[in-house]
Amino acid sequence: MNTTTSTSKSPLVFFILTFALSSLFWLVGAVIGLQLLPGIPLSALSVSCPLIAALILIYRENKSVGMTRLLKRSFDYKRIEAKVWYAPIILFWPGAMVLSYGVMRWMGSPIPAPQFPVLAALIGFLVAFIFALGEELGWMGYAIDPMQDWSNALQASLLLGLVWAAWHLVLLVQAQRTPEYIVWQSCTYLAERVLFVWLYNNTGKSVFATAVFHAMLNVTWQLFPVSGSFYDPRITGLIVALAAVIVTFLWGPKNLARYRYARSNAATQLSTTK
């Protein structure tokens, strides 16, 4: 159990500190102008800043004990009691990208045949998972719980998604994305964060689950269909938005964790006694 309650945390202070720390990377990225990978500028190393900000704030509240507790959540997979949740965690993004590819081919877009280098995908996933922890230990491990205490899960996820989109703006500009691309991708971030919170709330609030989901997002985007060159946020964004709407309808906006068509305990018990 956490000795620091979620209500003692300040998401606003966390956001301000995260942006302040990230600005150092953004400045270096603007000066150097180096691209680590296609579509990924040097300033993307700011992925560590949400974790650093969370550790700083937790140290003020619980010293090294709190910091250790947060870092241990990197592998809190034991919280995922229903293993069926690994299906959306692992398969959602490959499925979304395959669907995006099919839609683009159907629309007649000049998109090449996909290439899937297995070794590069595995290495890419491991790197993406490490980077994802730098974000999710902050966004989900620190900020989302107090935000859900103050509002329902849908409102909290959309607000966090808005902050997340704003945090990506500099990265998108330095990646030389067009204004249209930036607008569509920012909207995609909002819908994506709804899915993050949905998985988080249904896996015992597992940061590991969201980090794997985040890593799958990044590695499939990089592979789509060749080094991420033909990724279109208009297509993928609409698919993700539709998924977020379905999730909200089925699991409810209050906590995104009460399946609408789940049988009640009383009904279950009654059926078993017949």
Backbone hydrogen bonds in HBPLUS format (Angstrom, degrees):
<---DONOR---> <-ACCEPTOR-->    atom                        ^
c    i                          cat <-CA-CA->   ^        H-A-AA   ^      H-
h    n   atom  resd res      DA  || num        DHA   H-A  angle D-A-AA Bond
n    s   type  num  typ     dist DA aas  dist angle  dist       angle   num
A0008-SER N   A0005-THR O   3.09 MM   3  5.54 154.2  2.16 109.7 117.2     1
A0009-LYS N   A0006-SER O   3.16 MM   3  5.44 159.5  2.21 107.3 113.6     2
A0014-PHE N   A0010-SER O   3.01 MM   4  6.25 161.7  2.05 153.0 158.9     3
A0015-PHE N   A0011-PRO O   2.78 MM   4  6.03 157.0  1.83 153.3 158.6     4
A0016-ILE N   A0012-LEU O   3.00 MM   4  6.25 166.0  2.02 153.6 156.9     5
A0017-LEU N   A0013-VAL O   2.94 MM   4  6.10 165.2  1.96 152.7 156.8     6
A0018-THR N   A0014-PHE O   2.87 MM   4  6.02 156.4  1.93 148.7 155.8     7
A0019-PHE N   A0015-PHE O   2.96 MM   4  6.18 164.2  1.98 154.0 157.2     8
A0020-ALA N   A0016-ILE O   2.93 MM   4  6.12 153.4  2.00 145.1 153.3     9
A0021-LEU N   A0017-LEU O   2.94 MM   4  6.12 164.8  1.96 152.3 155.4    10
A0022-SER N   A0018-THR O   2.92 MM   4  6.03 157.3  1.97 145.6 152.8    11
A0023-SER N   A0019-PHE O   2.97 MM   4  6.04 141.2  2.12 141.3 150.2    12
A0024-LEU N   A0021-LEU O   3.30 MM   3  5.86 149.2  2.40 109.6 116.6    13
A0025-PHE N   A0022-SER O   2.94 MM   3  5.34 120.2  2.31 108.7 122.7    14
A0026-TRP N   A0022-SER O   2.93 MM   4  6.25 159.7  1.97 154.7 161.4    15
A0027-LEU N   A0023-SER O   2.92 MM   4  5.99 152.6  2.00 140.5 146.9    16
A0028-VAL N   A0024-LEU O   3.15 MM   4  6.38 162.4  2.18 143.6 147.8    17
A0029-GLY N   A0025-PHE O   2.83 MM   4  6.00 159.2  1.87 150.9 157.3    18
A0030-ALA N   A0026-TRP O   2.91 MM   4  6.10 146.9  2.02 142.3 150.8    19
A0031-VAL N   A0027-LEU O   3.05 MM   4  6.31 150.3  2.14 146.9 154.5    20
A0032-ILE N   A0028-VAL O   2.91 MM   4  6.07 170.1  1.92 157.3 159.8    21
A0033-GLY N   A0029-GLY O   2.75 MM   4  5.30 147.3  1.86 132.2 143.5    22
A0042-LEU N   A0034-LEU O   2.79 MM   8  5.46 140.8  1.94 169.6 157.7    23
A0036-LEU N   A0040-ILE O   2.74 MM   4  5.62 132.2  1.97 153.9 168.4    24
A0037-LEU N   A0040-ILE O   3.37 MM   3  5.06 159.8  2.41 132.6 138.3    25
A0040-ILE N   A0037-LEU O   2.86 MM   3  5.06 164.6  1.89 137.1 134.9    26
A0044-ALA N   A0041-PRO O   2.94 MM   3  5.61 164.2  1.97 119.5 124.5    27
A0045-LEU N   A0042-LEU O   3.12 MM   3  6.19 168.3  2.14 129.0 130.5    28
A0046-SER N   A0043-SER O   3.03 MM   3  5.88 160.0  2.07 121.9 125.2    29
A0047-VAL N   A0044-ALA O   3.11 MM   3  6.06 149.6  2.20 124.0 126.2    30
A0048-SER N   A0045-LEU O   3.48 MM   3  6.54 173.7  2.48 124.0 123.3    31
A0049-CYS N   A0046-SER O   2.89 MM   3  5.34 159.2  1.93 116.9 123.6    32
A0052-ILE N   A0048-SER O   3.03 MM   4  6.29 164.2  2.06 153.9 159.0    33
A0053-ALA N   A0049-CYS O   2.83 MM   4  5.93 166.1  1.85 156.8 160.0    34
A0054-ALA N   A0050-PRO O   3.01 MM   4  6.15 158.9  2.06 142.8 148.6    35
A0051-LEU N   A0134-GLY O   2.95 MM  83  5.04 124.3  2.26 158.2 163.2    36
A0055-LEU N   A0051-LEU O   2.89 MM   4  6.12 161.1  1.93 156.2 161.1    37
A0056-ILE N   A0052-ILE O   2.99 MM   4  6.20 156.6  2.05 149.6 155.7    38
A0057-LEU N   A0053-ALA O   3.10 MM   4  6.34 165.1  2.12 151.6 154.9    39
A0058-ILE N   A0054-ALA O   2.86 MM   4  6.00 158.6  1.90 151.4 158.1    40
A0059-TYR N   A0055-LEU O   2.88 MM   4  5.91 151.0  1.97 142.1 149.8    41
A0060-ARG N   A0056-ILE O   3.29 MM   4  6.58 147.6  2.40 140.4 147.8    42
A0061-GLU N   A0058-ILE O   2.98 MM   3  5.04 129.6  2.24  96.5 110.6    43
A0062-ASN N   A0058-ILE O   2.69 MM   4  5.77 174.2  1.69 169.8 170.5    44
A0063-LYS N   A0059-TYR O   2.90 MM   4  3.91 139.0  2.07 114.2 115.8    45
A0066-GLY N   A0062-ASN O   3.26 MM   4  4.78 163.3  2.29 114.4 116.9    46
A0067-MET N   A0063-LYS O   3.31 MM   4  6.67 157.2  2.37 146.2 152.8    47
A0068-THR N   A0064-SER O   2.91 MM   4  6.06 161.6  1.95 149.5 153.7    48
A0069-ARG N   A0065-VAL O   3.03 MM   4  6.23 155.8  2.09 144.6 151.5    49
A0070-LEU N   A0066-GLY O   3.02 MM   4  6.26 156.2  2.08 147.4 153.0    50
A0071-LEU N   A0067-MET O   3.01 MM   4  6.27 167.4  2.02 153.5 156.6    51
A0072-LYS N   A0068-THR O   2.97 MM   4  6.13 148.0  2.07 147.7 156.0    52
A0073-ARG N   A0070-LEU O   2.99 MM   3  5.37 145.5  2.11 107.0 117.4    53
A0074-SER N   A0071-LEU O   3.06 MM   3  5.67 163.2  2.09 115.2 119.7    54
A0075-PHE N   A0072-LYS O   3.29 MM   3  6.16 162.9  2.32 121.1 123.0    55
A0079-ARG N   A0076-ASP O   3.06 MM   3  5.92 166.6  2.08 122.5 126.8    56
A0080-ILE N   A0077-TYR O   3.00 MM   3  5.53 155.4  2.07 113.3 120.4    57
A0081-GLU N   A0079-ARG O   2.93 MM   2  5.70 120.7  2.30 112.7  95.9    58
A0085-TRP N   A0082-ALA O   3.13 MM   3  6.18 174.6  2.13 130.2 131.5    59
A0086-TYR N   A0083-LYS O   3.00 MM   3  5.72 166.3  2.02 119.1 123.6    60
A0087-ALA N   A0084-VAL O   3.08 MM   3  5.76 157.1  2.13 115.1 121.3    61
A0089-ILE N   A0085-TRP O   3.26 MM   4  6.36 160.6  2.30 146.1 151.8    62
A0090-ILE N   A0086-TYR O   2.96 MM   4  5.90 159.0  2.00 145.0 148.5    63
A0091-LEU N   A0087-ALA O   2.77 MM   4  5.57 159.0  1.81 153.1 160.6    64
A0092-PHE N   A0088-PRO O   3.17 MM   4  4.85 152.1  2.25 118.6 123.0    65
A0095-GLY N   A0091-LEU O   3.01 MM   4  6.03 160.6  2.04 152.5 158.6    66
A0096-ALA N   A0092-PHE O   2.79 MM   4  6.05 154.4  1.86 152.4 160.5    67
A0097-MET N   A0093-TRP O   2.95 MM   4  6.07 159.6  1.99 151.7 156.2    68
A0098-VAL N   A0094-PRO O   2.95 MM   4  6.12 154.8  2.02 146.2 153.2    69
A0099-LEU N   A0095-GLY O   2.94 MM   4  6.11 160.9  1.98 148.0 153.5    70
A0100-SER N   A0096-ALA O   2.88 MM   4  6.07 152.4  1.95 141.0 149.2    71
A0101-TYR N   A0097-MET O   2.89 MM   4  6.07 154.7  1.95 143.8 150.5    72
A0102-GLY N   A0098-VAL O   2.93 MM   4  6.22 158.7  1.98 149.1 154.7    73
A0103-VAL N   A0099-LEU O   2.94 MM   4  6.19 159.8  1.98 151.9 157.0    74
A0104-MET N   A0100-SER O   2.96 MM   4  6.16 160.0  2.00 149.0 154.5    75
A0105-ARG N   A0101-TYR O   2.94 MM   4  6.18 156.2  2.00 150.7 157.2    76
A0106-TRP N   A0102-GLY O   2.90 MM   4  6.07 156.6  1.95 146.2 153.2    77
A0107-MET N   A0103-VAL O   2.90 MM   4  6.14 141.6  2.05 143.3 153.7    78
A0109-SER N   A0104-MET O   2.94 MM   5  5.39 158.8  1.99 166.2 159.5    79
A0108-GLY N   A0105-ARG O   3.00 MM   3  5.07 153.9  2.07 102.0 110.2    80
A0111-ILE N   A0109-SER O   2.76 MM   2  5.55 129.0  2.02 113.7  97.4    81
A0115-GLN N   A0225-PRO O   3.03 MM 110  6.17 167.7  2.04 157.6 153.5    82
A0121-ALA N   A0117-PRO O   2.89 MM   4  6.10 148.4  1.99 151.1 161.4    83
A0122-LEU N   A0118-VAL O   2.94 MM   4  6.25 155.9  2.00 154.4 160.0    84
A0123-ILE N   A0119-LEU O   2.98 MM   4  6.22 170.5  1.99 157.0 159.3    85
A0124-GLY N   A0120-ALA O   2.78 MM   4  5.75 153.2  1.85 138.9 148.1    86
A0125-PHE N   A0121-ALA O   2.85 MM   4  6.02 145.7  1.97 140.8 149.6    87
A0126-LEU N   A0122-LEU O   3.13 MM   4  6.46 160.6  2.17 148.7 152.5    88
A0127-VAL N   A0123-ILE O   3.07 MM   4  6.35 165.8  2.09 155.7 159.0    89
A0128-ALA N   A0124-GLY O   2.81 MM   4  5.90 159.8  1.85 146.1 153.0    90
A0129-PHE N   A0125-PHE O   2.76 MM   4  5.92 146.5  1.87 148.1 157.0    91
A0130-ILE N   A0126-LEU O   3.20 MM   4  6.46 157.0  2.26 144.6 149.3    92
A0131-PHE N   A0127-VAL O   3.06 MM   4  6.36 164.8  2.08 153.6 157.6    93
A0132-ALA N   A0128-ALA O   2.76 MM   4  5.88 149.1  1.86 142.2 152.0    94
A0133-LEU N   A0129-PHE O   2.99 MM   4  6.24 149.1  2.08 146.4 153.0    95
A0134-GLY N   A0131-PHE O   3.05 MM   3  5.16 122.4  2.39  96.2 110.8    96
A0135-GLU N   A0132-ALA O   3.03 MM   3  5.25 134.5  2.25 100.5 112.7    97
A0136-GLU N   A0132-ALA O   2.75 MM   4  5.98 169.8  1.76 171.1 167.4    98
A0137-LEU N   A0133-LEU O   3.09 MM   4  5.57 161.8  2.12 137.0 140.9    99
A0138-GLY N   A0135-GLU O   2.93 MM   3  5.47 142.0  2.08 111.3 122.7   100
A0139-TRP N   A0135-GLU O   2.85 MM   4  6.08 161.5  1.88 160.1 160.7   101
A0140-MET N   A0136-GLU O   2.93 MM   4  5.14 140.8  2.09 121.8 133.8   102
A0141-GLY N   A0136-GLU O   2.91 MM   5  6.31 155.1  1.97 151.4 158.6   103
A0142-TYR N   A0138-GLY O   3.12 MM   4  5.00 144.4  2.25 117.0 124.3   104
A0143-ALA N   A0138-GLY O   3.09 MM   5  6.43 158.6  2.14 162.1 168.8   105
A0144-ILE N   A0139-TRP O   3.10 MM   5  6.29 137.7  2.29 144.8 157.0   106
A0147-MET N   A0143-ALA O   3.40 MM   4  6.52 154.5  2.47 149.2 156.3   107
A0148-GLN N   A0144-ILE O   2.90 MM   4  6.14 147.1  2.01 151.1 159.7   108
A0149-ASP N   A0145-ASP O   3.00 MM   4  6.30 134.3  2.22 142.8 156.2   109
A0150-TRP N   A0146-PRO O   3.24 MM   4  6.47 138.2  2.43 139.1 147.8   110
A0151-SER N   A0147-MET O   3.15 MM   4  6.34 131.9  2.39 137.8 150.3   111
A0156-ALA N   A0152-ASN O   2.98 MM   4  6.18 163.2  2.01 156.0 161.4   112
A0153-ALA N   A0254-LYS O   2.78 MM 101  5.38 170.4  1.79 123.0 126.3   113
A0157-SER N   A0153-ALA O   2.87 MM   4  5.99 157.9  1.92 146.9 153.0   114
A0154-LEU N   A0253-PRO O   3.05 MM  99  4.96 159.6  2.10 154.8 151.7   115
A0158-LEU N   A0154-LEU O   2.97 MM   4  6.15 158.2  2.01 150.9 156.5   116
A0159-LEU N   A0155-GLN O   2.96 MM   4  6.11 157.7  2.01 147.4 153.7   117
A0160-LEU N   A0156-ALA O   2.90 MM   4  6.06 162.4  1.93 148.2 153.5   118
A0161-GLY N   A0157-SER O   2.76 MM   4  5.86 146.7  1.87 137.7 148.3   119
A0162-LEU N   A0158-LEU O   2.86 MM   4  6.09 142.8  2.00 140.2 149.6   120
A0163-VAL N   A0159-LEU O   3.08 MM   4  6.43 158.0  2.13 148.0 153.0   121
A0164-TRP N   A0160-LEU O   2.81 MM   4  6.01 158.4  1.86 148.5 155.5   122
A0165-ALA N   A0161-GLY O   2.83 MM   4  5.99 152.9  1.90 143.7 150.6   123
A0166-ALA N   A0162-LEU O   2.98 MM   4  6.23 159.4  2.03 146.2 151.7   124
A0167-TRP N   A0163-VAL O   2.89 MM   4  6.11 151.1  1.97 148.0 156.4   125
A0168-HIS N   A0164-TRP O   3.14 MM   4  6.40 132.0  2.38 136.6 148.4   126
A0168-HIS N   A0165-ALA O   3.09 MM   3  5.14 132.9  2.32  96.0 108.8   127
A0169-LEU N   A0166-ALA O   3.20 MM   3  5.25 152.9  2.28 101.3 109.3   128
A0172-LEU N   A0168-HIS O   2.92 MM   4  6.17 157.8  1.96 161.4 168.1   129
A0173-VAL N   A0169-LEU O   2.96 MM   4  6.22 157.6  2.01 153.0 159.3   130
A0174-GLN N   A0170-VAL O   2.88 MM   4  6.06 164.9  1.90 153.5 157.7   131
A0175-ALA N   A0171-LEU O   2.90 MM   4  6.03 126.2  2.19 135.5 149.8   132
A0177-ARG N   A0172-LEU O   3.14 MM   5  5.70 163.5  2.17 160.2 162.2   133
A0176-GLN N   A0173-VAL O   2.90 MM   3  5.09 152.8  1.97 107.7 113.5   134
A0182-ILE N   A0178-THR O   2.96 MM   4  6.26 161.1  2.00 157.1 162.3   135
A0183-VAL N   A0179-PRO O   3.00 MM   4  6.24 158.6  2.05 152.6 157.3   136
A0184-TRP N   A0180-GLU O   3.09 MM   4  6.31 172.5  2.09 155.9 157.4   137
A0185-GLN N   A0181-TYR O   2.83 MM   4  5.95 162.8  1.86 154.9 160.5   138
A0186-SER N   A0182-ILE O   2.89 MM   4  5.92 151.7  1.97 142.9 150.6   139
A0187-CYS N   A0183-VAL O   3.10 MM   4  6.38 155.2  2.17 146.8 152.9   140
A0188-THR N   A0184-TRP O   2.98 MM   4  6.24 145.5  2.10 140.7 151.0   141
A0189-TYR N   A0185-GLN O   2.96 MM   4  6.30 145.6  2.08 145.6 153.9   142
A0190-LEU N   A0186-SER O   3.38 MM   4  6.77 147.7  2.49 141.6 148.5   143
A0191-ALA N   A0187-CYS O   3.35 MM   4  6.77 161.0  2.38 149.4 152.4   144
A0192-GLU N   A0188-THR O   2.84 MM   4  6.06 160.0  1.88 155.1 161.7   145
A0193-ARG N   A0189-TYR O   3.03 MM   4  6.17 154.8  2.09 147.4 152.4   146
A0194-VAL N   A0191-ALA O   3.18 MM   3  5.31 130.8  2.43  98.6 111.2   147
A0195-LEU N   A0191-ALA O   3.41 MM   4  6.84 151.7  2.49 145.3 151.8   148
A0195-LEU N   A0192-GLU O   3.02 MM   3  5.22 118.7  2.41  99.5 114.1   149
A0196-PHE N   A0192-GLU O   2.99 MM   4  6.39 149.2  2.09 146.8 156.4   150
A0197-VAL N   A0193-ARG O   3.03 MM   4  6.22 165.3  2.05 148.4 150.6   151
A0198-TRP N   A0194-VAL O   2.94 MM   4  6.11 154.2  2.01 144.4 152.4   152
A0199-LEU N   A0195-LEU O   3.00 MM   4  6.20 163.2  2.03 150.0 153.0   153
A0200-TYR N   A0196-PHE O   2.90 MM   4  6.07 160.3  1.94 149.5 155.9   154
A0201-ASN N   A0197-VAL O   2.89 MM   4  5.99 166.3  1.90 152.8 155.3   155
A0202-ASN N   A0198-TRP O   3.18 MM   4  6.26 136.3  2.38 137.3 148.3   156
A0203-THR N   A0200-TYR O   3.42 MM   3  5.43 161.4  2.46 100.6 106.0   157
A0205-LYS N   A0200-TYR O   2.78 MM   5  4.58 131.9  2.01 172.3 166.5   158
A0211-ALA N   A0207-VAL O   2.87 MM   4  6.10 151.2  1.95 153.1 162.1   159
A0212-VAL N   A0208-PHE O   2.95 MM   4  6.18 160.1  1.99 154.2 158.2   160
A0213-PHE N   A0209-ALA O   3.03 MM   4  6.21 160.4  2.07 144.9 150.9   161
A0214-HIS N   A0210-THR O   2.84 MM   4  5.96 152.8  1.91 141.0 148.6   162
A0215-ALA N   A0211-ALA O   2.84 MM   4  6.03 155.0  1.90 145.0 152.1   163
A0216-MET N   A0212-VAL O   2.88 MM   4  6.13 155.9  1.93 150.3 156.5   164
A0217-LEU N   A0213-PHE O   3.03 MM   4  6.27 148.8  2.13 140.6 149.3   165
A0218-ASN N   A0214-HIS O   3.05 MM   4  6.39 162.3  2.08 152.8 155.7   166
A0219-VAL N   A0215-ALA O   2.93 MM   4  6.10 166.2  1.95 155.1 158.9   167
A0220-THR N   A0216-MET O   3.05 MM   4  5.93 160.1  2.09 142.7 148.2   168
A0221-TRP N   A0217-LEU O   3.04 MM   4  6.10 152.0  2.12 142.7 151.0   169
A0222-GLN N   A0218-ASN O   3.01 MM   4  6.16 154.5  2.08 142.1 148.8   170
A0223-LEU N   A0219-VAL O   3.15 MM   4  6.29 135.2  2.36 134.4 145.4   171
A0224-PHE N   A0220-THR O   3.08 MM   4  6.06 118.2  2.48 138.3 152.1   172
A0224-PHE N   A0221-TRP O   3.27 MM   3  5.20 150.7  2.36  98.6 107.0   173
A0229-SER N   A0226-VAL O   3.13 MM   3  5.95 171.6  2.13 125.6 128.3   174
A0231-TYR N   A0228-GLY O   3.49 MM   3  5.48 172.4  2.50 107.0 108.0   175
A0235-ILE N   A0232-ASP O   3.11 MM   3  5.68 128.1  2.40 113.3 123.8   176
A0236-THR N   A0232-ASP O   3.13 MM   4  6.37 164.2  2.16 167.0 163.8   177
A0237-GLY N   A0233-PRO O   2.79 MM   4  5.02 139.6  1.96 117.0 130.0   178
A0239-ILE N   A0235-ILE O   3.19 MM   4  6.50 154.7  2.26 148.1 155.2   179
A0240-VAL N   A0236-THR O   2.90 MM   4  6.16 162.1  1.93 155.7 160.3   180
A0241-ALA N   A0237-GLY O   2.85 MM   4  5.98 156.0  1.91 144.9 152.3   181
A0242-LEU N   A0238-LEU O   2.95 MM   4  6.08 156.0  2.01 142.4 148.3   182
A0243-ALA N   A0239-ILE O   3.02 MM   4  6.30 155.0  2.09 144.1 151.1   183
A0244-ALA N   A0240-VAL O   2.89 MM   4  6.18 152.5  1.96 148.5 156.2   184
A0245-VAL N   A0241-ALA O   2.96 MM   4  6.24 151.8  2.04 147.9 155.2   185
A0246-ILE N   A0242-LEU O   2.98 MM   4  6.23 162.3  2.01 151.8 156.2   186
A0247-VAL N   A0243-ALA O   2.91 MM   4  6.10 163.1  1.94 150.0 154.8   187
A0248-THR N   A0244-ALA O   2.95 MM   4  6.09 159.4  2.00 144.0 149.7   188
A0249-PHE N   A0245-VAL O   2.95 MM   4  6.17 156.5  2.01 148.8 155.1   189
A0250-LEU N   A0246-ILE O   2.91 MM   4  6.10 165.9  1.93 155.4 159.0   190
A0251-TRP N   A0247-VAL O   2.86 MM   4  5.80 163.6  1.89 153.5 158.1   191
A0252-GLY N   A0248-THR O   2.85 MM   4  5.04 129.5  2.11 127.5 136.2   192
A0260-ARG N   A0250-LEU O   2.52 MM  10  5.12 154.6  1.58 163.0 172.7   193
A0258-ARG N   A0251-TRP O   3.18 MM   7  4.75 154.9  2.25 138.5 132.8   194
A0256-LEU N   A0252-GLY O   2.85 MM   4  5.02 135.0  2.06 144.3 157.6   195
A0262-ALA N   A0259-TYR O   3.22 MM   3  5.41 168.8  2.24 113.6 114.5   196
A0268-THR N   A0264-SER O   2.92 MM   4  6.17 156.4  1.97 150.2 157.4   197
A0269-GLN N   A0265-ASN O   2.87 MM   4  6.07 160.5  1.90 150.7 155.3   198
A0270-LEU N   A0266-ALA O   2.93 MM   4  6.11 156.3  1.98 146.3 153.1   199
A0271-SER N   A0267-ALA O   2.98 MM   4  6.17 157.6  2.03 147.5 152.6   200
A0272-THR N   A0268-THR O   3.13 MM   4  6.34 144.5  2.26 142.4 151.6   201
A0273-THR N   A0269-GLN O   3.20 MM   4  6.41 129.5  2.47 140.1 152.1   202
A0273-THR N   A0270-LEU O   3.24 MM   3  5.34 140.2  2.41  97.3 108.0   203
